[in-house]
């Protein structure tokens, strides 16, 4: 079997073995151990993981292809770098006549100094499961990296067509990366991180994720970005945002709530200038998000202005509104003094011109005339 493991032989490790199995520090699992896993990559960069793949090569045989891995033993053993430099064929025993079973393919390291099994080295093994109406995966041996499970149906043999390598093969391989590197997730998205600030790339959700100390958080969200539709069901911190069915939502610590931004308003109480024959009593204006409401009160200081039986008067200007608070086009506004009412036009120049009044009415001195309107600012 063309397989090597570094730092396990009691003597005689070659320079070639040292070169092939130099995998770096690996992905930490805690303060003293590393994750077991496959070194990611493929020849043309198309696949995330191609090392130690398995394909059926016969009815009851399969081929494990070349690759490199790291296998963690007990904490006191450390992690073993392993290199499989050529294809290896594994043979599976025939199925039980009555019940199915699940076999486990593992990459296993033997180290007599630690396990007392009188062997040194790495091997590919098939751990045969127990036949049962509801078979379970066999226990993973110590210092082993699980690669695949293979379901062997009842009565399976070369004579009955053998194992269905498409339907009955499950990929268990996981990935490792050098400490500090970004881990390309493969069957291990839910494995907790070892330290806050550790990163992984999840190819399912297409997120770069950062370990927060308690959970993997998509990195754009970690720095305050808006989570896209269906990317986040539970918030990670109060003040986090997400887009949900076209609505911006904010996580309040327990639930998502539609975000209601504070209403920014501006107010003005000066700046209206009366025209001849009038005096400004008060001026109030308020605007928010481009919508402006204006109320100006003027009093007549000139001669009384009568209206005819149809409510017509000679157009008379009242005052001018300040710049920045004027409508973008000619706008009709309501006017009243408590005795009569009419309409006025507010021009883009801010000039307010009274145009009609109550039939047979009078605009007399010392009566307050109120003009009010709401409009969108330019």
Buried (B, 14 or more C-beta within 10 A) or exposed (E): EEBBBBEBBEEEBEEEBEEBBEBBBBBBBEEEBBBBBBBBBEEEEEEBBBBBBBEBBBBBBBBBBBBBBBBBBEEEBBBBBBBBEEEBEBEBEBBBEEBBBBBBBBBBBBBEEBBEEEEBBBBBBBBBBEBEEEBEBBEBBBBBBBBBBBBBBBBBBEEEEBBBBEEBBEEBBBBBBEBEBEBBBBBBBEBEBBEEEBBBBBEEBEBBBBBBEEEBBBBBBBEEEBBBEEBBEEBBEEEBBBBBEEEEBBBEEEEBEEEEEEEEEEEBEEBBEBBEBBBBBEBBBBBEEEEBEBBBBBBBEEEEBEBEEEBEBEEBBBBBBBEBBBBEEEBEBEBBBEEBBBBBBBBEEBBBBBBBBBEEBBBBEEBBBBBBBBBEEE
